[in-house]
Amino acid sequence: MKALITGISGTQMGRKYHLLTMEEGKPVIVESTERTLFNVGEVVDYSGNGLIAVSESKSNTIESLSKEVESASESILREEPYSIAIRDLDEATERMWPKLTHAAKLLLRKLFFSSPIMIRFHNDADGSSGACAIYKGIEGLYQRIGSINSPYWIMHKGISYRKEDAESDMLLFNGISSYEKPLLIIVDFGTSPDSNEGVEAIKDFADVIWLDHHPLQEDAECQKLKYYTNPWQFSSDSNYTAGTLAAVFASTFSDADMKGFIYSSMIGDYSGYRVKYDEAVGTAAILDMLTSDPTIIGSSDKISPKEMLDAISGEKRQELLNFANVTLNEVLDNSFNESKRHETQNGIAIYVLDFEKVKPESKYPLPGRFSSKFLERLEEREKKGVIVIVQAGSYISLRSNVNSRTVSIKKAIETASDNKQGLIESYGGHEYASSVKVSNKDSRAEVIAALVTAIKKMSSENKD
C-alpha cells in the first residue's frame, strides 16, 4: 500500500511518521513509528510492519491524493448554511457561507495532510465559546477522518497578534516537519493595525484563517488575508459575534448542534441578538470566570477548550456557576455605591466607576467583562439607555445599550482622542463595547471627562 509521508515528529531515535494513503478508494491517515530515516514528501510502501521506499512518482501520488482529499472534504462539508433561527443573522450567514466553507476546506486539507495547526482564541466568553465550538467540530472529525493531528490551543489575553506571538508560533511549527504549510486560526482578536507586524511575520510561513467581528480598519493587514472573514464585510455588524462566527465556521464540517456556543457567545459579548436561555447564561458566566482565572479549576494560567467543555457540562457546573454568581454579585452591589452617575439631556444614564474600589481578591471578574455585567444590572435598574465607563489601571472600558445612531461609543472615543491629543495611546472595539488605553494614569480623569462630554453632545445632536 503506497503512502505519502506528510509529516514527521519526535526524535531521530523515535520518529513518528504521518502518512496519507488510500484504503477502499478513500484517503486515510495512518502513523508509523520507527528509526528508519525518511523525509517529508517521500512515497513509501506501508503495510503496517514498517516503511519501504518506493520509486513511485511523487507528483502522481500527490495529485491522486489531493483529488481524493478534495472529494472527501466535499462529502464532509454541510451543503446548506447553518440556521441560528434569527433572521438577520441567518441572512448574514448565507452571505458568508461560501467564504466559510472555503476556509473549512483548507482546514480539512491540513488535517488530512497532518499539518501542524495552532488555534488562538481571545480570553472571554465570546472567544472561548468560539474555541469550544471549533474543538467540538474537530473532535467529531476523528471518527470520519481517522488519526488526525490534534491542534495546539492558546487562550490569548491580548487583542492583537503581535510579532512575538508569530515568532512563538513559528518556533513551535519548526519542531514538526510537514509537507504543507502549517495553519493558524485566530478567533476574536479584533481588526487592528496593532497586529500588522505579527501578520507580516506569519503570512508566508503559515496559512491563516482569521475570524473576527470588530469594525474594519483600512490599515489593518489582517483583513487582507485570503481567509479573513468578518460580518462587517457582508452587510452585518459586531452583534454577529466572533464566537457565533466561529461556531458557524465549525458547523460547515460538523453536525454538532452549535446553538449553545452561539447563545453563550452573544450573551458574553452583549450582542443585540442575545437570547437569554438559562443554560446559555450559565455557560457564559462560567466561561467568563474561567478565562479570567483558570486556576479556579486547578489549571495553570492557561486553559484549553476541552477543560472548558468539561467545566460547563460536568458535575461541577452548578458549583462553578454558584461561585461565579456570588463573586460577581458582591462586586456589582458595591459598584452602585462607588459609581458616579451623569445624565444626558434626553435621559441616557452614564455611570463612571473606578474598578480599583470594588475589585475582588480573585482575578474574576476582569474589568472589561465586569463592565458588560455592570451594564446589564444597570439596565434592569434604569429601564432606559445606559452607558458605563469603567477605569482600571491604564485602561478605560466602555459599554453601551444605546442605539449606535444616537450614541456610538467608538465615535465618542475618536472625538475625545482628537480633543485630548496625546492623552489616549490606543483604542479599539465597536459601537457597543470598546476600550481605551491612556498614555498616563494621571490623565484618566481628563480623558473620562472628555468621553462624557462627547457622549452628551452626540446624544443631544442625534435624538431619536
N, C-alpha and C positions, 0 to 999 in steps of 0.2 A: 504494500500500500504506500503510494508516494505521498509525501507531505512537504510543505514549505516551512522552514524554520522562521517564525515570525517574531520571536523574542527570546532573549537569554537573560536569566537572572541567577543569583547565587555566586559562589566562589568557583575558582578554577578546579578545585578538588571535588566540588559537588554541584556542578552546573545543572540548572533546571531549564530545559528546552521547551518552549511553547510552539506547538506545531498546529498548522492548519491543513486539514486533509479532507477527503471526501469519503462518506460512507452512505451507501444506498442513494447516491445522487444528491446528497445534501452536505454542506460544509460542516465540519466537526472540528472542535478544538480538543487537542489532547496534550498531555505533558509527559516528558521523559527526563529522568534524572540519571546522568552518567558522567564519567570523566573524559570521554572522547571529545576532542575539540572540534567544534563546527562553528560556522559563522552565520550571522543573521542573513537570510536571503538564500541560503543553500537549499537544494532539493535533496531529500533523503528518502530512503525506504524505511517505513515504520511498520513493524509487525507486533509491537508490544514487548519485544525482547531486545530492544536496542535499536540504534540508528545506523544505517549503512548509506554512505554517499552513493549517489547515482549520477549518471551523466545526462539525465533528462534536461532538456532545455528549460532554464529557469523562466524565461519570458512566457513560454507556452503554459507552464504550470500556473504562473501568477495571473495570466489572462483568464484561464479557465476558472481559477478560484475566485477571482474578482467578480466574474459574471454570476457565479453561484451565490456569492455573498450578497450581491445586488438583488438577486431573485429572492433569497431567503429573507433579506431585510424588507422587501416589498410585502412579503407574506405576513410579516410581523406587524407592520405599521397599520394603525387604525385608519380606515377609509374616511369615515365621516368625522367632522370636528366634534370634540368633546363638548357636551352641553352642561353648562353650570345652572341653567334654568333661570337666568337673569338676562332679560332680552338684550340690554346694551352690551353686556359682557359677551354674550354668545355671538352677537354681530361682530364685535371686535375679534373674538376668537376665530371666526370664519375668515376674516381678512388676514389674520396672522398665520392661519393653519399651513399654507404651503411653505412658508419660511420655517416654521417649527418642524414640520416633517422633513424638510431638507436637512436641518440640523440634526434631527434624530437619526437620519440615515448615516450621517457622519459618525455619530456615537456608536451605532450598531457596527459600522465597519471597524472602528477602533477596537470594539470588544471582540469581534471575530478575529482580527489580526493581533490580538493580545498587546495592543499598545498601552503604555502606562497612562493613567488618567488621574488628574488632580481635580477635585471639586472644592471650590472655596465658596462659603456662604456667609452672609452678614449675621452677626450675633444678636438677632432679635427674633420676635415671634414670626415676622414676615419671612425673613431669610431662612430661618430654621424650618418653617413649615414647608417651604420650597425644597429644602435639602431632604427632608423626610419623604416628600413625595417622589423625588428622583431616586432616593435609596430604595423605596418600596418598588418602584418601577424596575430598577436594575435587578433587585432581588428576584423578581419574577422571571427575569430572563435566564437565570441559571438553569431552570428546567427546560427552557426552549432552545438554548444555545449549547449549554454544557459548561465545561470548566473554563469560565472566563476570569480575566484578571479582576480582582476587587479594586475599585478606585481608592485613592487616598482622599481623605476628607480633612479640611481645615476650617474651623469656625473662625472667621475673620473679624477682628474687633474694630477695624477701621472702615472708612467709607471710600477708600481708593485702593487701587492695585499699584503699589509702589515698585520702584526699581529693585529694592531689597527683596520684595516678595517674588519678583520674577527670577532673581538670582537664586533664591532658595528653591524655587520650583525646578529650575534648570539643573541645579545640583542633584536633586532627587531623581529627575529624569535621566541624568547622565549615568546613574547607577544601574540602569536597565537598558540593555541593547534591544532595539526594536526595529522592525522592518519599516514601519510607518512612523510618522511624526507622533509625538505624544499629544494628548488632548487636555486642555484646560477648560473647565466650566466655571463661570463666575455667576453668582446669584445675588442680586440686590446690593451692588456696590455703589450705585449712583453712576451718573454720566458726567464726569468731571475732568477738566484738564489736569487735575492732580494725579490722574492715572496715566498720563501720556508717556512718561519715562518707562513705566512698567510695561505698557503695551508695546512700545517701541522695542524693548529688550526681548519680549517673548514672542512676538507675532511671527517671526521667521523660524523660530525654534519649535514652536508647537502650534497646532490648530486651536482656535479659541471659540467657544460658544459663550456668549455674554447675554444674560437675561436680566433686564432692568426695567424700571417703570418711572424713573425720575425724568424731569423735563430735559429735552435735548439741548446741548450746547454746541455751537458751531466749532469751537476749538477743542472739543473732546475727541481724541483719536480713537477711543474705543468704539464709537458709533460708526466708524469707517470699516470695522472688521466685517468680514463676509457673513459671519454667523451671529452678529449682534441683532437682538430683537427687543423692541420696546413698544408698548401700546401707543405711545405718542407718535410713532411712525405710521400708525394705522387708524388715525382719527379717534383715538381714545385718550385717556389721561392716567394720572397716577392712582386713581381709585381702582384701576385694574392693577392689583398689587404684584410685586415681583414673585411672591410666593404662589399667587394664582397662576402667573405666567409659567413658573417652574413646574407646577402641578399639571397644567395643560400640556406642557412640553413632555412630561413623563407619560401622560395619557396617550401620546402618539404611538408609544411602543408597549403600553401596558393596559391590561383590562381591569386593573385595580380601581376601586372607587376613590377618586381624589377629592371629593367634596369636603371631607373633614379637614384636610390640609388647606383647602381653599378658604373655608369659613374661618379657621383659626388665623390664617394669614391676614384676611381682611379685618378681623377684629383687632388683631395685634397692631396693624398699621392704620387703624382708624379710617378704613375706606368708607366712602359714602354708600357702598353696596353691602356693607357688612350685615350678616344675618345672625342674630344673637341666640343661636341654639345653645342650650345649657352645656352640652358636651363640648362644643367648639369654644365657648367662653372659657371653660375649664382648661382645655388644651392650650389655648393662647396664654392663659395665666401661668401655667406650668412651664411652657417654653420660654416665656419672658423671664421667669425666675431662673431656670437652669442655664440660659445663655448669659444671664447676668453673673451668676455664681455657680459654676458646675460642681464646686466642692460640696455643695449641699447633698449630692448623692454619692459622695466619696470619690468622685473623679478627680483628675488633675485639673488644671485651669483650662483644659480643653475638653470638648465633649463631641461625640460622634452622633450621627443620625440614629444609629442603632440604639445607643444609650437613651436618646430622647424618646424613641418609639417605645422602648421598654418602660420608660417612666410614665408616659401618657396612657399606656394601655395595660400596665402591670398592676400587681396587687397593692402597690404603694401610691397609686394615683390619688386616691382621696386624701391620704396623709400629706402628700406634697401640695395638693390644692388647698387644704386647710391652712398649711403653713404659709403659703403664698398670700392667701386672703387676709390672714391675721396680720402679717407683716405689712402688707400694703395698706390695710385699713387704718392701722396705727399711724402710719406716715401721713395718709390723707386727712385724718382727723386733726392732726397737728397743723396741717398746711392751711386750713381755713383761718386759723388764728394768726398765723405768721405772714400771710399774704396781704398785699395792698391792692385794693380794688379801684379801678378807674371806669368811667363810662363815656361812651361816645354820645353825640347829640341825638342819634337815632336808637339809643338804647343797647348797644353792644357792650357787654361787660368785658373788661380787660383785667386780668389778675396777674400781678407780678410777685414772684416768690424767690427768695434766696434758699436754694436747696440745702445749703450747709446747716441751716437752722432746724431742719426736720429729718435729715437722712438717718437711717438706722445703722446699727453696728454691722450688719451684713452688707454685701455688695448689692443686694436686691432691695428696692428697685434702682436701676441706674437712672440718672437724671432724664435722659431722653424718653424712655418708656414710661417713667413716672409722669412726665408732662402729659402724655396721652391719657393716662388713667385719671389724672387730676382734672383734665378737661371733661372726661366722661362724668365724673362726680359733680362737677360744676354745672353741667348740662341739666342734670336732674334737679339741682337747686334753683338755677336761674330760669329755666324753661324758655330760654331765648339764646341769641347768638353770644358765644363766648370765645375769647382768645386768651391763652395763658402764655406767660413769658417766665421761664424758669432759668435762673443763673446758677452755674456750678463751675467753680474754677475759672478757666479762661473761656468757657462755653456758655452760650445762651440758647436754650431750646424754645421754639415757638410752636404752638399747636392751635388750630382754629376749627370751628364747626360752621363758620360764616361762609356763605356763598362767595366764591372767589371773584365774582363780578362786582361784589360790594367791597370786599377787602381781600386782597391777596397778600398773605404774609411774606411771600417771596418778593413781591414788588416793594413791600414796606421795608424789607431789609436792603434792597437795592437803593431805595431813597435815602435811608439812614446812612448807608455807606457813602453815597455821594455827598451828603451834608456833613458827614464827620470823617473827612479824608484822613486816612492813616490809622483810625481807631479800630477798624474792622480788618482783621488779617485775611479771613476767608469765610465763605458761607456756602450752604448747599441745601437741597431739599426741594419741596414743591409747595403748591399754594396752601396746603393744609398742615404740613409738617416740615419744618425747616430748622436749621441750626446755624449759629454764628460763632466764630472764634474771634475774640478780641485780641488786639495786639498787646494789650497790657491789662492786667486785672483791675488796675486803678481806673480804667476807662469804662468799666461795665455800667456804672450808674448813668454816665453820659450817653452811652450807646442805647441803653434801655429807654431813657427819656426820649431819644430821637426816634426809636421804634414806636413808642406810644403816640408821639406827635404825628408820625407818618400814618399810623393806623386811623387815628381820629380824623385826619384830613381826608384820607381816602374814603372813609365811611361817610363823611358829610357830602362829598362830591358824587358818590355813587349810591344814593339812597334807592332802595327797591321801590 
